[in-house]
Amino acid sequence: MNDEYISAKIKEFREAHQVSEMDMATAIGTPFTFYRVFEETPSKFDPSMLEKAAARLGVSVSELTGE
């Protein structure tokens, strides 16, 4: 998984679905500040958080990872 790609896809889907950063942070169970940094500076994303993000956005994990 390419962390930059995943961060960009999550942001792309989040904006397309008009989901706020705060709502995403709540959905994946992280503080807002962590989520915001994640979108701005890609880093390792825990697989369980990735599953939660995909579920909140109504997409598959593979759509977020490109796999």
C-alpha positions as a printed Julia matrix, in Angstrom:
67×3 Matrix{Float64}:
   0.0    0.0    0.0
   1.26   3.43  -0.92
   0.44   5.77   1.97
   0.32   8.9   -0.21
  -2.09   7.22  -2.63
  -4.36   6.01   0.18
  -4.46   9.44   1.85
  -5.3   11.09  -1.46
  -8.07   8.58  -2.23
  -9.62   8.93   1.22
  -9.63  12.71   0.86
 -11.03  12.45  -2.68
 -13.9   10.17  -1.6
 -14.49  12.19   1.59
 -14.88  15.41  -0.36
 -16.99  13.75  -3.08
 -19.37  12.43  -0.42
 -19.31  15.75   1.46
 -18.01  14.16   4.66
 -16.19  16.48   7.05
 -12.77  15.75   8.48
 -14.38  15.69  11.93
 -16.92  13.1   10.83
 -14.15  10.92   9.36
 -12.1   11.19  12.54
 -15.13  10.09  14.56
 -15.9    7.24  12.16
 -12.4    5.78  12.4
 -12.07   6.44  16.11
  -9.2    8.93  16.12
  -8.8   12.48  17.34
  -9.54  15.14  14.76
  -5.94  16.39  14.88
  -4.6   12.91  14.0
  -6.97  12.61  11.07
  -6.12  16.06   9.75
  -2.38  15.36   9.91
  -2.97  12.04   8.15
  -4.54  13.76   5.15
  -1.83  16.42   5.0
   1.19  14.2    5.73
   0.54  10.59   4.74
   1.71   7.97   7.18
   0.99   4.36   7.97
  -2.75   3.8    8.27
  -3.88   0.97  10.53
  -5.85  -1.66   8.55
  -8.8   -1.5   10.96
  -8.99   2.27  10.51
  -8.85   1.8    6.75
 -11.83  -0.57   6.94
 -13.76   1.96   9.03
 -12.92   4.77   6.61
 -14.09   2.68   3.65
 -17.32   1.8    5.46
 -18.03   5.45   6.3
 -17.43   6.48   2.7
 -19.44   3.61   1.25
 -16.54   2.23  -0.78
 -14.39  -0.89  -0.61
 -10.93  -0.98   0.94
  -9.57  -1.95  -2.49
 -10.98   1.3   -3.92
  -8.93   3.2   -1.34
  -5.76   1.16  -1.77
  -5.86   0.66  -5.53
  -5.34  -3.06  -5.08
